[in-house]
Amino acid sequence: MKINAHWQRHVEAWRKSGLSQADYCRQQGFNPKTFSAWARRALPIDKNTPLDVVSVQVAPSPPTAAVEAGAIIMLRFPHGTQLELSTAVSPRWLAELLRCLA
């Protein structure tokens, strides 16, 4: 399905903004799920682009301190998608997530 001009403009504005999708949606009054679906449609599909694997070390911190401080882990993908996670997530869970995304 081709993306329409309205959503294409917003996807481009979001990518240039440096905001997370959630923050951009809050500012614009968009439903995050709807916006995410349009953002995926706007992605150029290049199946020849290799994936890069990056070594990551996670040091656990006390969950209550991390949540109170609002500490996050932000994963940014080359196509513009961002995933924000609390630093309170289990390092094992995060490792499994990264394996699934690779």
N, C-alpha and C positions, 0 to 999 in steps of 0.2 A: 504494500500500500504506500502510495506517495504521500509525503508530508505536505500539508497546505501552507501557504505563504505566512499566515498568521503565526502558526506554531514554529515555522522555520525561523522567523524573526526572533521569537522568544527564546528558542534554543540557542541561537547565536548570541543573543544578549546575555543569557545565563552563562554560557561558556566564557565570554569575555569578562563577566562580572567578578569572577573569583569566588563567588558564593557557592555554598552547597545547594543542591537542588531543593532541599527542604527550606532553606532560607530564602531562596529566590521565589519559591511558590508562596511563602508567607507574605513576602513583599508585594507580589502581584495578585494575590487572592486566588491562586490556582489550586486545584486538587492535586496533591503530589503524585498520586498514582496515574492520573491522566497525563500530567506533564511528563512523567518518566516514560510512559508509553510513547509519547510523541518524540521525546529525546532519543529513544532507541531507534525509532523510524528514521531519524535524521542522520544517524551514523553512516558514514561511508563503509561499505562492506568490502574488505580486502582480505580474502582468505589466504593470501600469500604472505601476509605480514607475520613474522615470527613472534612468538611470545617471549618476553624476557623474564627470567626467574631471578629474583633478588633475594639474597640471604638476609634474614631478619632475626634479630635476637630480641626477645621480650623478657623484661625483668618484672616479675609481679610486684605490685604495690598493695598496701592494705586497701581492700575494696571500699571501705567507708570513706577513707581519705580521698580516694580517686573520684568517687561520686560527688562528695561534698565540694571538691575543688573543680568539678566539671571537666576533669582531664579526659581527653579523648584520643583515640587512635584514628587517624584519617588515612584511608587508602584512596589514592587517586590513580585512575586508570587512564591509559593514553587517549581513549576516545572521549574523555571528559566526565565520565561517571565518577562520583565520589561516594565512599562508604564511611560513615562515622560510627565508631564503636566506643563504648566506655572502656577505659583501661582496666576496669574490673572484670572484663571477660577472661575466661580461662585461657592461658597460653596454649594449652592443648587444643581447645576449641578453635582458636585463631589459626593455629597451624593446619588443622583439618580444613578450615574454610579456605585458606590459601592453596592447599593441595587441590581442592575442588575447583577453584577458579583458574588454576593453571591449565 
